[in-house]
Amino acid sequence: MHRLTPVVVLGVMLAGCTASGPAAERPASDSSTPTSPAAPALRAELLQFSHDTARGRMVVQVHNDAPTPFTPQAVTYDDPRLGPAIPADRMREIPAGSQRSYPVPLPLQPPCTEPAGTTGATVTVSTADGPMTLPVADPTDVVARHVAERCLVLAAAEVAELRWADRVRVEGDRAWLVLAVRPTGAPGRLRIGDITGTHLLTPVGTATWRVRRTVRGSDRPFRLALPVAPARCDGHAFAEGGNATAFRVRLAVGGRRGPVWLRMSDRGAAAALDFGARRCGLR
């Protein structure tokens, strides 16, 4: 007796099928053709929360729509836009009718020579009975956004290094964040546009820091002082502090343009948060 391989499709549980069609469509007298057992009803999607962004990862969320629990041995995300397939972490059981998120590290150097259009991204779930490949939904374009940002960052780094100073410049009641720009000496030019504040640190007297400066690879190093003030003064916000020192900088280089995250170092972040807390009278 020939046993057909179970097939998993997005959000649908397939009951017994034969080579000639669904079992429900067979004549009642046809009882000799075997049916396959029900396949696990799995579907997958990509998500990325703020803490995932800070850690340079996304998550593959696998939904188990079956009436029984399911435990994957491995979950692997495969997408040509990111290069080789990437294994996810934290394997654990998915209860019936529930879902679990498996973190996937995002490469810092994805392929940037090919257009980052739509592709046939898949998730492979490995089990004791073998691998099952699922299509994967990406409703917020996590991968496309990551590739666009990282390729822009890499292109900009060829022209100049951008980094926040590890100290906040304070003079009396005024303070500045300092952006250090160190051109590489290579040909090319980079346009630094507006920089957006965070939920704790904001520009003074304007919605964004309007830098709008062109940098050539042959320029000398320089620093930009950006006047800063606390955006809010409640102790809870300073205690949490998530992404409080990660700023969105608009860049343009070559044919690439858009916002990128520019995070302070641990030392710089500590100095910036200490400044804000002191200015608010919390320390």
Secondary structure, 3 states (H helix, E strand, C coil): CCCCCCCCECCECCCCEECCEEHHHCCCCCCCCCCCCCCCCEEEEEECCHHHHHCCEEEEEEEECCCCCECCCEEEEECHHHCCCEECCCCCCECCCEEEEEEEECCCCCCCCCCCCCCCCEEEEEECCEEEEEEEECCCCHHHHHHHHHHHHHHHHCCEEEEECCCCEEECCEEEEEEEEEECCCCCEEEEEEEECCCCEEECCCCEEEEEEEEECCCCCEEEEEEEEECCCCHHHHHHCCCCCEEEEEEEECCEEEEEEEECCHHHHHHHHHHHHHHCCCC
